[in-house]
Amino acid sequence: MKNIYIMGTAGSGKTALAVGLALQLHQHGYRVAYFKPVGHPTGVKEQHDEDARLMQEVLNLKHPLEVIVPFIAGPSYLSGYRQCEALERIVSCYRQVSAGADVVLIGGAAFPHIMGCWGLDAVTLAQKFDALVLFMIRIENDFSLDQAIFINSYLANQGIRVLGNVFNNVPRPLLAKTEGIYKSLLEERGYRTLGIIPQRPEIASPTVAEFYETLGGELLAGEENLNRLVEDMVIGAMTIESALGYLRRAPNKAVVTGGDRADLALAALETNTSVLILTGGLYPDVKVIARAAEKNVPVILVHYDTFTTIEKLAEISRRIRPRDQKSIALARENIEKYCDLAAILQALAD
């Protein structure tokens, strides 16, 4: 049996890769299991790890969610379990999940360092499970490559075999640089690239539903359109004259503004807006709700101030839903089309 630990930072596409890889391995005759030692609750309404729920259904796993993801870690996890209890539970659940499998895909936490205080970070657990590592790189700028090289180097120093790196959700303007420069710099350091997956909004962009799950608040309009994609964001803390240019240029966007900014909210509703997020707990003018209803645009009222709302929005990333067959098919296609599946299969056969 082989273990593949899928690591990366938040939003790097670990789950999408796990889904696509699991389906490809299954097609090649492998019995595939999924395990996520450290999960996190989804937003304010959901206390289960959504990755586990997705993989449970995709792979038809019989184990309950609390076995597939034995530990849910929030920002104050040190106030909960004791360290020894957490480790014992993780190991016990891993044994249950891995029984009878040829390959166990191990999903990493949002960041590799999470639970490092207890020695339950992704690197330490990869050592414990003798896992090969696939590292997902979310490339935003040159610093992203610095981070990837740093983590690859750390893994190598810890004696962990890195199967390879996958650049995922690469923005179109960075594709040529990724292929011509970033990949070459990784190879010069001795680190292999197994894939460069271009950004595809239909699988990478979050939906309005994911904004609502993270922010909570009240849904004032547009409940039937929570599946809309959000590809951009505009913060409406400017004059209406200054805002108009941004509003017109940004497609499929979320507009965040104070509930008392009826002028800006109404202007946003006349452009390609996926969701209107009103802050400060201030109910908007009735004209805003009426126009949103006419345009079928969701309106979310939150009680946070604008700054706090923006901080929370940074936590949002696209999640593939168990019934989202289109996104599941795209995840599988990404592995087949953009990744070196043959190299992965060879590593499993060695």
Protein Blocks (a to p, Z undefined) as FASTA:
>chain_A
ZZdddeddehilmmmmmmmmmmmmmmnopacddddfbacdehjkbccdfklmmmmmmnop
abdfklmmmbccdfklmmmccfklmmmmmmmmmmmmmgopabdcddddfblkgoklnopa
fklmmmmnopacddddddfbfmlmmmmmmmmmmmmmnopacfbacdehiafklmmmmmmm
mmmmmmmnopacfbdcdddfklmpccfklmmmmngpadfehklmmmpccfbdcddfbcfk
lmmmmmmmpghiaddddfklmmlmmmmmmmccfbdcdehhiacdfklmmmmmmnopacdd
dfbdfklmmmmmmmpccdddfklmmlmmmmmmmmmmmpcfklmmmmmmZZ
